[in-house]
Amino acid sequence: MAIDIDQLVADCAAAVGDSAPTRAVREILARAVAARAGPLQALGEPTQGGIQRLHVSDDLTVLNVIWAPRMTLMPHNHNMWATIGVYGGREDNIFWRRLPGDGKGRIEAAGAKSLGPGDVRPLGEDIIHSVTNPTAKLTAALHVYGGDFFSMKRSEWDPENLEERPYDIDKNVRYFEEANKNLG
């Protein structure tokens, strides 16, 4: 049975006012991605990587994120809470922590979590993570953020030296487009 995207957004918007919004949104996304068919019927079978804006406001962003095969996004933060619900493929997250006393804002790996269909993962506002689709197929996930994903000032880390720099949203959106060139 298809999920109702308008209702999903309305439920998430209501959850923003909850005393524990990530918990509330986690429950909403868990219901939405419990059966892969629900998001697929509502959003269609993905054919390429990209970021589809389902809702963007000052206090809430809801995205349908499609990762191209073998795509990796460098370490980055959000500076707001987030919750990810996977409904197709696999999303591998590496979690990072800042090196104490490092004047260059460098980071080191601190853990990992692999998400598959039906998995939901909340991320705190201080989380730094990188994301990889390790499969040869597209990965599809609903991402909900506690703010405007596209205007929030945040950071990304150089994948070679792990030094902090300003996040470039336009470059990262283009990265999704470039990853589609590798689709068969």
N, CA and C atoms as a LAMMPS dump frame, in Angstrom:
ITEM: TIMESTEP
0
ITEM: NUMBER OF ATOMS
552
ITEM: BOX BOUNDS ff ff ff
-5.0000000000000000e+02 5.0000000000000000e+02
-5.0000000000000000e+02 5.0000000000000000e+02
-5.0000000000000000e+02 5.0000000000000000e+02
ITEM: ATOMS id mol type element x y z
1 1 1 N 0.84 -1.182 0
2 1 2 C 0 0 0
3 1 3 C 0.888 1.25 0
4 2 1 N 0.599 2.17 -0.876
5 2 2 C 1.383 3.398 -0.997
6 2 3 C 1.268 4.24 0.274
7 3 1 N 2.363 4.887 0.624
8 3 2 C 2.301 5.851 1.707
9 3 3 C 1.8 7.169 1.119
10 4 1 N 1.233 7.999 1.962
11 4 2 C 0.759 9.315 1.553
12 4 3 C 1.856 10.321 1.908
13 5 1 N 2.53 10.855 0.883
14 5 2 C 3.656 11.764 1.119
15 5 3 C 3.202 13.023 1.852
16 6 1 N 2.043 13.564 1.486
17 6 2 C 1.545 14.76 2.187
18 6 3 C 1.315 14.469 3.666
19 7 1 N 0.783 13.278 3.974
20 7 2 C 0.556 12.914 5.371
21 7 3 C 1.873 12.68 6.095
22 8 1 N 2.839 12.062 5.41
23 8 2 C 4.169 11.857 5.99
24 8 3 C 4.779 13.204 6.375
25 9 1 N 4.729 14.167 5.473
26 9 2 C 5.272 15.498 5.749
27 9 3 C 4.519 16.153 6.9
28 10 1 N 3.191 16.063 6.902
29 10 2 C 2.389 16.652 7.982
30 10 3 C 2.732 16.01 9.326
31 11 1 N 2.892 14.7 9.341
32 11 2 C 3.256 14 10.58
33 11 3 C 4.637 14.433 11.071
34 12 1 N 5.584 14.569 10.151
35 12 2 C 6.934 15.01 10.528
36 12 3 C 6.905 16.45 11.027
37 13 1 N 6.114 17.297 10.38
38 13 2 C 5.999 18.698 10.817
39 13 3 C 5.424 18.765 12.229
40 14 1 N 4.448 17.938 12.52
41 14 2 C 3.883 17.897 13.873
42 14 3 C 4.919 17.388 14.871
43 15 1 N 5.755 16.445 14.452
44 15 2 C 6.766 15.862 15.332
45 15 3 C 7.863 16.853 15.704
46 16 1 N 8.079 17.87 14.87
47 16 2 C 9.108 18.874 15.166
48 16 3 C 8.845 19.521 16.526
49 17 1 N 7.577 19.69 16.895
50 17 2 C 7.217 20.291 18.176
51 17 3 C 7.246 19.325 19.344
52 18 1 N 7.498 18.056 19.099
53 18 2 C 7.56 17.042 20.146
54 18 3 C 8.78 17.292 21.038
55 19 1 N 8.692 16.873 22.294
56 19 2 C 9.842 17.026 23.199
57 19 3 C 11.033 16.171 22.768
58 20 1 N 10.793 15.126 22.004
59 20 2 C 11.852 14.266 21.455
60 20 3 C 11.575 14.075 19.958
61 21 1 N 11.861 15.092 19.122
62 21 2 C 11.477 15.008 17.707
63 21 3 C 12.128 13.864 16.945
64 22 1 N 13.376 13.521 17.253
65 22 2 C 14.005 12.43 16.499
66 22 3 C 13.322 11.095 16.797
67 23 1 N 12.895 10.913 18.034
68 23 2 C 12.168 9.683 18.378
69 23 3 C 10.838 9.634 17.642
70 24 1 N 10.127 10.763 17.645
71 24 2 C 8.83 10.82 16.975
72 24 3 C 8.974 10.6 15.464
73 25 1 N 9.962 11.249 14.84
74 25 2 C 10.18 11.083 13.405
75 25 3 C 10.649 9.665 13.104
76 26 1 N 11.443 9.083 13.988
77 26 2 C 11.882 7.701 13.789
78 26 3 C 10.677 6.767 13.677
79 27 1 N 9.689 6.954 14.545
80 27 2 C 8.483 6.119 14.504
81 27 3 C 7.705 6.332 13.201
82 28 1 N 7.625 7.578 12.749
83 28 2 C 6.928 7.893 11.496
84 28 3 C 7.634 7.222 10.325
85 29 1 N 8.965 7.362 10.26
86 29 2 C 9.719 6.748 9.163
87 29 3 C 9.699 5.231 9.24
88 30 1 N 9.718 4.678 10.439
89 30 2 C 9.672 3.215 10.581
90 30 3 C 8.39 2.666 9.955
91 31 1 N 7.277 3.347 10.174
92 31 2 C 6.014 2.914 9.548
93 31 3 C 6.092 3.079 8.023
94 32 1 N 6.7 4.176 7.574
95 32 2 C 6.749 4.464 6.138
96 32 3 C 7.605 3.471 5.363
97 33 1 N 8.729 3.034 5.944
98 33 2 C 9.653 2.159 5.215
99 33 3 C 9.523 0.693 5.618
100 34 1 N 8.534 0.377 6.456
101 34 2 C 8.358 -1.007 6.912
102 34 3 C 8.178 -1.958 5.726
103 35 1 N 7.46 -1.511 4.725
104 35 2 C 7.298 -2.286 3.497
105 35 3 C 7.818 -1.44 2.346
106 36 1 N 8.782 -1.961 1.61
107 36 2 C 9.42 -1.212 0.517
108 36 3 C 8.385 -0.712 -0.49
109 37 1 N 7.319 -1.443 -0.666
110 37 2 C 6.311 -1.093 -1.661
111 37 3 C 5.648 0.254 -1.352
112 38 1 N 5.514 0.601 -0.084
113 38 2 C 4.841 1.859 0.269
114 38 3 C 5.51 3.083 -0.328
115 39 1 N 6.804 3.316 -0.057
116 39 2 C 7.476 4.456 -0.683
117 39 3 C 7.594 4.319 -2.201
118 40 1 N 7.814 3.098 -2.7
119 40 2 C 7.945 2.914 -4.145
120 40 3 C 6.664 3.273 -4.879
121 41 1 N 5.513 2.889 -4.329
122 41 2 C 4.245 3.225 -4.967
123 41 3 C 3.991 4.731 -4.92
124 42 1 N 4.411 5.376 -3.854
125 42 2 C 4.186 6.815 -3.714
126 42 3 C 5.172 7.641 -4.532
127 43 1 N 6.429 7.195 -4.602
128 43 2 C 7.494 7.996 -5.217
129 43 3 C 7.969 7.455 -6.562
130 44 1 N 7.622 6.221 -6.872
131 44 2 C 8.067 5.602 -8.112
132 44 3 C 9.38 4.859 -7.928
133 45 1 N 9.616 3.913 -8.812
134 45 2 C 10.871 3.145 -8.796
135 45 3 C 12.007 4.08 -9.203
136 46 1 N 13.056 4.194 -8.376
137 46 2 C 14.156 5.088 -8.748
138 46 3 C 14.885 4.597 -9.998
139 47 1 N 15.29 5.561 -10.827
140 47 2 C 16.014 5.219 -12.052
141 47 3 C 17.4 5.853 -12.086
142 48 1 N 17.648 6.811 -11.184
143 48 2 C 18.963 7.446 -11.11
144 48 3 C 19.135 8.102 -9.75
145 49 1 N 20.397 8.4 -9.416
146 49 2 C 20.684 9.049 -8.149
147 49 3 C 20.217 10.49 -8.152
148 50 1 N 19.942 10.994 -6.956
149 50 2 C 19.525 12.385 -6.847
150 50 3 C 18.895 12.687 -5.505
151 51 1 N 18.588 13.949 -5.318
152 51 2 C 17.939 14.425 -4.101
153 51 3 C 16.62 15.059 -4.503
154 52 1 N 15.52 14.435 -4.109
155 52 2 C 14.185 14.947 -4.41
156 52 3 C 13.639 15.66 -3.177
157 53 1 N 13.341 16.918 -3.316
158 53 2 C 12.793 17.717 -2.219
159 53 3 C 11.297 17.426 -2.085
160 54 1 N 10.926 16.835 -0.965
161 54 2 C 9.512 16.586 -0.696
162 54 3 C 8.912 17.717 0.13
163 55 1 N 9.747 18.344 0.977
164 55 2 C 9.326 19.486 1.793
165 55 3 C 10.571 20.191 2.308
166 56 1 N 10.582 21.53 2.219
167 56 2 C 11.672 22.317 2.783
168 56 3 C 11.077 23.553 3.439
169 57 1 N 11.376 23.723 4.732
170 57 2 C 10.983 24.92 5.47
171 57 3 C 12.095 25.234 6.463
172 58 1 N 11.939 26.308 7.213
173 58 2 C 12.971 26.699 8.168
174 58 3 C 13.222 25.635 9.236
175 59 1 N 12.186 24.879 9.614
176 59 2 C 12.347 23.924 10.712
177 59 3 C 12.243 22.454 10.304
178 60 1 N 12.076 22.185 8.994
179 60 2 C 11.919 20.791 8.561
180 60 3 C 12.262 20.638 7.086
181 61 1 N 13.059 19.619 6.788
182 61 2 C 13.306 19.212 5.406
183 61 3 C 13.036 17.717 5.302
184 62 1 N 12.276 17.328 4.282
185 62 2 C 12.008 15.918 4.003
186 62 3 C 12.483 15.665 2.573
187 63 1 N 13.405 14.709 2.425
188 63 2 C 14.006 14.407 1.136
189 63 3 C 13.847 12.931 0.796
190 64 1 N 13.762 12.666 -0.493
191 64 2 C 13.903 11.311 -1.013
192 64 3 C 15.293 11.277 -1.64
193 65 1 N 16.221 10.564 -1.007
194 65 2 C 17.61 10.536 -1.463
195 65 3 C 17.88 9.196 -2.141
196 66 1 N 18.346 9.286 -3.381
197 66 2 C 18.686 8.085 -4.148
198 66 3 C 20.19 8.107 -4.388
199 67 1 N 20.878 7.107 -3.848
200 67 2 C 22.324 6.986 -4
201 67 3 C 22.613 6.133 -5.227
202 68 1 N 23.455 6.635 -6.113
203 68 2 C 23.88 5.856 -7.279
204 68 3 C 24.749 4.688 -6.801
205 69 1 N 24.884 3.642 -7.622
206 69 2 C 25.718 2.504 -7.234
207 69 3 C 27.146 2.927 -6.876
208 70 1 N 27.628 2.389 -5.78
209 70 2 C 28.995 2.578 -5.294
210 70 3 C 29.352 4.04 -5
211 71 1 N 28.355 4.867 -4.855
212 71 2 C 28.568 6.292 -4.571
213 71 3 C 28.975 6.484 -3.118
214 72 1 N 29.939 7.387 -2.884
215 72 2 C 30.368 7.723 -1.528
216 72 3 C 30.364 9.234 -1.37
217 73 1 N 29.764 9.686 -0.293
218 73 2 C 29.758 11.113 0.038
219 73 3 C 30.693 11.325 1.22
220 74 1 N 31.618 12.267 1.073
221 74 2 C 32.659 12.52 2.073
222 74 3 C 32.064 12.853 3.443
223 75 1 N 32.888 12.785 4.493
224 75 2 C 32.393 13.131 5.831
225 75 3 C 31.811 14.543 5.851
226 76 1 N 30.673 14.67 6.534
227 76 2 C 29.988 15.954 6.649
228 76 3 C 29.133 15.943 7.913
229 77 1 N 28.725 17.117 8.329
230 77 2 C 27.782 17.215 9.438
231 77 3 C 26.523 17.897 8.943
232 78 1 N 25.515 17.959 9.804
233 78 2 C 24.26 18.615 9.434
234 78 3 C 23.967 19.829 10.311
235 79 1 N 24.526 19.859 11.521
236 79 2 C 24.235 20.904 12.508
237 79 3 C 22.748 20.988 12.825
238 80 1 N 22.072 19.861 12.715
239 80 2 C 20.669 19.7 13.087
240 80 3 C 20.42 18.198 13.179
241 81 1 N 19.385 17.815 13.914
242 81 2 C 19.084 16.394 13.995
243 81 3 C 18.597 15.899 12.626
244 82 1 N 18.752 14.602 12.415
245 82 2 C 18.294 13.978 11.174
246 82 3 C 17.833 12.561 11.493
247 83 1 N 16.97 12.043 10.641
248 83 2 C 16.541 10.65 10.746
249 83 3 C 16.466 10.092 9.329
250 84 1 N 17.046 8.91 9.144
251 84 2 C 17.143 8.286 7.831
252 84 3 C 16.373 6.972 7.864
253 85 1 N 15.519 6.764 6.871
254 85 2 C 14.778 5.515 6.729
255 85 3 C 15.017 4.933 5.348
256 86 1 N 15.68 3.793 5.273
257 86 2 C 16.028 3.175 3.99
258 86 3 C 14.878 2.286 3.531
259 87 1 N 14.509 2.413 2.248
260 87 2 C 13.473 1.535 1.709
261 87 3 C 13.944 0.722 0.504
262 88 1 N 15.199 0.87 0.122
263 88 2 C 15.748 0.04 -0.946
264 88 3 C 17.264 0.141 -0.987
265 89 1 N 17.934 -0.969 -1.199
266 89 2 C 19.391 -0.965 -1.29
267 89 3 C 20.062 -0.97 0.069
268 90 1 N 21.253 -0.381 0.153
269 90 2 C 22.03 -0.372 1.39
270 90 3 C 22.766 0.954 1.49
271 91 1 N 22.784 1.491 2.681
272 91 2 C 23.494 2.733 2.978
273 91 3 C 24.446 2.46 4.136
274 92 1 N 25.739 2.527 3.868
275 92 2 C 26.741 2.317 4.916
276 92 3 C 27.213 3.673 5.427
277 93 1 N 27.116 3.864 6.721
278 93 2 C 27.538 5.111 7.359
279 93 3 C 28.788 4.863 8.191
280 94 1 N 29.78 5.714 8.02
281 94 2 C 30.916 5.755 8.941
282 94 3 C 30.713 6.993 9.791
283 95 1 N 30.8 6.835 11.098
284 95 2 C 30.663 7.955 12.023
285 95 3 C 32.053 8.409 12.442
286 96 1 N 32.218 9.721 12.539
287 96 2 C 33.512 10.337 12.798
288 96 3 C 33.436 11.205 14.043
289 97 1 N 34.577 11.414 14.682
290 97 2 C 34.666 12.35 15.808
291 97 3 C 35.85 13.269 15.578
292 98 1 N 35.713 14.47 16.118
293 98 2 C 36.785 15.457 15.994
294 98 3 C 37.974 15.018 16.847
295 99 1 N 39.18 15.27 16.341
296 99 2 C 40.384 14.997 17.117
297 99 3 C 40.553 16.122 18.14
298 100 1 N 40.645 15.783 19.413
299 100 2 C 40.776 16.826 20.429
300 100 3 C 42.059 17.643 20.244
301 101 1 N 41.922 18.96 20.371
302 101 2 C 43.086 19.842 20.31
303 101 3 C 43.68 20.017 18.929
304 102 1 N 43.014 19.515 17.884
305 102 2 C 43.544 19.63 16.529
306 102 3 C 43.124 20.973 15.943
307 103 1 N 44.071 21.799 15.598
308 103 2 C 43.8 23.13 15.08
309 103 3 C 43.251 23.155 13.664
310 104 1 N 43.236 22.014 12.975
311 104 2 C 42.746 21.962 11.595
312 104 3 C 41.353 21.336 11.508
313 105 1 N 40.765 21.036 12.661
314 105 2 C 39.427 20.46 12.66
315 105 3 C 39.374 19.047 12.119
316 106 1 N 40.5 18.319 12.186
317 106 2 C 40.533 16.968 11.634
318 106 3 C 39.681 15.997 12.461
319 107 1 N 39.358 14.882 11.828
320 107 2 C 38.49 13.88 12.429
321 107 3 C 39.12 12.5 12.306
322 108 1 N 38.546 11.558 13.071
323 108 2 C 38.938 10.155 12.963
324 108 3 C 37.674 9.301 13.03
325 109 1 N 37.725 8.132 12.418
326 109 2 C 36.579 7.225 12.414
327 109 3 C 36.279 6.765 13.837
328 110 1 N 34.983 6.678 14.148
329 110 2 C 34.583 6.315 15.506
330 110 3 C 33.55 5.187 15.539
331 111 1 N 33.073 4.758 14.381
332 111 2 C 32.084 3.694 14.36
333 111 3 C 31.423 3.616 12.997
334 112 1 N 30.542 2.639 12.839
335 112 2 C 29.869 2.463 11.552
336 112 3 C 28.52 1.804 11.773
337 113 1 N 27.635 2 10.811
338 113 2 C 26.325 1.365 10.843
339 113 3 C 25.851 1.169 9.415
340 114 1 N 25.453 -0.041 9.091
341 114 2 C 24.918 -0.356 7.775
342 114 3 C 23.4 -0.399 7.871
343 115 1 N 22.729 0.293 6.952
344 115 2 C 21.262 0.346 6.949
345 115 3 C 20.739 -0.306 5.681
346 116 1 N 19.747 -1.162 5.837
347 116 2 C 19.09 -1.807 4.705
348 116 3 C 17.615 -1.504 4.722
349 117 1 N 16.853 -2.082 3.791
350 117 2 C 15.428 -1.808 3.709
351 117 3 C 14.72 -2.041 5.042
352 118 1 N 13.959 -1.031 5.451
353 118 2 C 13.214 -1.086 6.706
354 118 3 C 13.977 -0.538 7.899
355 119 1 N 15.28 -0.289 7.751
356 119 2 C 16.073 0.254 8.859
357 119 3 C 15.903 1.765 8.949
358 120 1 N 15.85 2.255 10.181
359 120 2 C 15.72 3.689 10.447
360 120 3 C 16.786 4.062 11.472
361 121 1 N 17.469 5.182 11.224
362 121 2 C 18.545 5.611 12.118
363 121 3 C 18.439 7.108 12.393
364 122 1 N 18.263 7.476 13.67
365 122 2 C 18.327 8.903 14.016
366 122 3 C 19.78 9.339 14.165
367 123 1 N 20.049 10.592 13.812
368 123 2 C 21.376 11.178 13.949
369 123 3 C 21.248 12.459 14.755
370 124 1 N 22.057 12.603 15.801
371 124 2 C 22.036 13.816 16.602
372 124 3 C 22.607 14.991 15.835
373 125 1 N 22.366 16.19 16.328
374 125 2 C 22.784 17.388 15.586
375 125 3 C 24.297 17.547 15.509
376 126 1 N 25.055 16.844 16.354
377 126 2 C 26.518 16.952 16.332
378 126 3 C 27.199 15.826 15.551
379 127 1 N 26.428 14.928 14.961
380 127 2 C 26.996 13.77 14.266
381 127 3 C 27.728 14.209 12.997
382 128 1 N 28.89 13.586 12.778
383 128 2 C 29.644 13.705 11.534
384 128 3 C 29.63 12.305 10.928
385 129 1 N 29.237 12.206 9.654
386 129 2 C 29.217 10.889 9.021
387 129 3 C 29.544 11.001 7.543
388 130 1 N 29.99 9.89 6.975
389 130 2 C 30.122 9.744 5.53
390 130 3 C 29.186 8.609 5.133
391 131 1 N 28.762 8.615 3.879
392 131 2 C 27.768 7.647 3.418
393 131 3 C 28.265 6.993 2.138
394 132 1 N 28.1 5.668 2.071
395 132 2 C 28.451 4.905 0.872
396 132 3 C 27.305 3.976 0.519
397 133 1 N 27.003 3.905 -0.759
398 133 2 C 26.148 2.844 -1.273
399 133 3 C 27.116 1.768 -1.771
400 134 1 N 27.278 0.665 -1.036
401 134 2 C 28.272 -0.34 -1.423
402 134 3 C 27.8 -1.292 -2.513
403 135 1 N 26.572 -1.128 -2.97
404 135 2 C 26.008 -2.09 -3.916
405 135 3 C 26.099 -1.602 -5.36
406 136 1 N 25.793 -2.491 -6.276
407 136 2 C 25.759 -2.166 -7.699
408 136 3 C 24.369 -1.685 -8.118
409 137 1 N 23.489 -1.46 -7.146
410 137 2 C 22.12 -1.007 -7.409
411 137 3 C 21.915 0.359 -6.761
412 138 1 N 20.83 1.011 -7.123
413 138 2 C 20.458 2.264 -6.48
414 138 3 C 20.009 1.984 -5.044
415 139 1 N 20.287 2.919 -4.168
416 139 2 C 19.807 2.857 -2.789
417 139 3 C 18.847 4.014 -2.584
418 140 1 N 17.714 3.742 -1.94
419 140 2 C 16.678 4.756 -1.748
420 140 3 C 16.37 4.911 -0.266
421 141 1 N 16.29 6.172 0.179
422 141 2 C 16.03 6.446 1.59
423 141 3 C 15.286 7.761 1.753
424 142 1 N 14.419 7.796 2.74
425 142 2 C 13.78 9.038 3.149
426 142 3 C 14.651 9.659 4.226
427 143 1 N 14.999 10.937 4.064
428 143 2 C 15.817 11.675 5.021
429 143 3 C 14.986 12.827 5.558
430 144 1 N 14.912 12.941 6.874
431 144 2 C 14.179 14.034 7.521
432 144 3 C 15.156 14.802 8.395
433 145 1 N 15.163 16.128 8.258
434 145 2 C 16.09 17.003 8.987
435 145 3 C 15.31 18.037 9.784
436 146 1 N 15.813 18.36 10.961
437 146 2 C 15.187 19.345 11.836
438 146 3 C 15.605 20.76 11.507
439 147 1 N 15.474 21.165 10.255
440 147 2 C 15.825 22.503 9.799
441 147 3 C 15.888 22.519 8.293
442 148 1 N 16.351 23.65 7.742
443 148 2 C 16.473 23.798 6.303
444 148 3 C 17.808 23.208 5.856
445 149 1 N 17.766 22.019 5.296
446 149 2 C 18.95 21.286 4.868
447 149 3 C 19.792 22.09 3.884
448 150 1 N 19.156 22.909 3.058
449 150 2 C 19.853 23.595 1.975
450 150 3 C 20.46 24.935 2.375
451 151 1 N 20.065 25.487 3.524
452 151 2 C 20.636 26.781 3.903
453 151 3 C 21.461 26.737 5.193
454 152 1 N 21.453 25.613 5.893
455 152 2 C 22.209 25.496 7.143
456 152 3 C 23.707 25.56 6.868
457 153 1 N 24.401 26.383 7.623
458 153 2 C 25.871 26.426 7.525
459 153 3 C 26.411 25.199 8.252
460 154 1 N 27.307 24.483 7.569
461 154 2 C 27.877 23.274 8.149
462 154 3 C 29.226 22.985 7.523
463 155 1 N 29.768 21.827 7.828
464 155 2 C 31.125 21.491 7.38
465 155 3 C 31.145 20.168 6.64
466 156 1 N 32.204 20.019 5.833
467 156 2 C 32.561 18.739 5.234
468 156 3 C 34.057 18.577 5.457
469 157 1 N 34.534 17.366 5.312
470 157 2 C 35.946 17.095 5.56
471 157 3 C 36.573 16.53 4.306
472 158 1 N 37.763 17.029 3.997
473 158 2 C 38.503 16.563 2.837
474 158 3 C 38.75 15.062 3
475 159 1 N 38.433 14.242 1.988
476 159 2 C 38.583 12.796 2.148
477 159 3 C 40.028 12.32 2.239
478 160 1 N 40.983 13.137 1.815
479 160 2 C 42.385 12.715 1.875
480 160 3 C 43.064 13.098 3.18
481 161 1 N 42.91 14.347 3.61
482 161 2 C 43.613 14.773 4.828
483 161 3 C 42.683 14.94 6.03
484 162 1 N 41.379 14.744 5.819
485 162 2 C 40.348 14.831 6.864
486 162 3 C 40.324 16.185 7.577
487 163 1 N 40.686 17.242 6.846
488 163 2 C 40.627 18.599 7.389
489 163 3 C 39.259 19.216 7.079
490 164 1 N 38.769 19.976 8.036
491 164 2 C 37.458 20.608 7.933
492 164 3 C 37.472 21.779 6.952
493 165 1 N 36.353 21.913 6.241
494 165 2 C 36.143 23.053 5.353
495 165 3 C 34.634 23.296 5.261
496 166 1 N 34.211 24.468 4.755
497 166 2 C 32.771 24.737 4.631
498 166 3 C 32.101 23.749 3.677
499 167 1 N 30.903 23.339 4.015
500 167 2 C 30.115 22.435 3.182
501 167 3 C 29.643 23.172 1.94
502 168 1 N 29.755 22.526 0.801
503 168 2 C 29.345 23.119 -0.467
504 168 3 C 28.149 22.324 -0.993
505 169 1 N 26.936 22.82 -0.732
506 169 2 C 25.725 22.091 -1.12
507 169 3 C 25.639 21.931 -2.637
508 170 1 N 25.987 22.973 -3.393
509 170 2 C 25.9 22.875 -4.856
510 170 3 C 26.832 21.798 -5.402
511 171 1 N 28.055 21.738 -4.872
512 171 2 C 29.013 20.719 -5.311
513 171 3 C 28.477 19.319 -5.005
514 172 1 N 27.87 19.149 -3.836
515 172 2 C 27.378 17.825 -3.454
516 172 3 C 26.156 17.415 -4.273
517 173 1 N 25.296 18.355 -4.631
518 173 2 C 24.165 18.038 -5.506
519 173 3 C 24.688 17.627 -6.888
520 174 1 N 25.694 18.349 -7.387
521 174 2 C 26.312 17.978 -8.67
522 174 3 C 26.95 16.594 -8.6
523 175 1 N 27.476 16.24 -7.437
524 175 2 C 28.099 14.932 -7.267
525 175 3 C 27.088 13.812 -7.532
526 176 1 N 25.846 13.999 -7.071
527 176 2 C 24.803 13.019 -7.354
528 176 3 C 24.578 12.916 -8.874
529 177 1 N 24.536 14.06 -9.547
530 177 2 C 24.329 14.072 -10.997
531 177 3 C 25.488 13.373 -11.709
532 178 1 N 26.72 13.638 -11.285
533 178 2 C 27.889 13.013 -11.9
534 178 3 C 27.907 11.502 -11.673
535 179 1 N 27.445 11.067 -10.509
536 179 2 C 27.435 9.63 -10.204
537 179 3 C 26.501 8.871 -11.148
538 180 1 N 25.51 9.559 -11.693
539 180 2 C 24.581 8.903 -12.626
540 180 3 C 25.251 8.516 -13.945
541 181 1 N 26.37 9.149 -14.264
542 181 2 C 27.071 8.827 -15.517
543 181 3 C 27.579 7.389 -15.508
544 182 1 N 27.722 6.812 -14.311
545 182 2 C 28.231 5.441 -14.191
546 182 3 C 27.114 4.392 -14.248
547 183 1 N 25.861 4.854 -14.358
548 183 2 C 24.749 3.9 -14.446
549 183 3 C 24.784 3.203 -15.792
550 184 1 N 24.485 1.91 -15.787
551 184 2 C 24.505 1.138 -17.033
552 184 3 C 23.342 1.401 -17.83
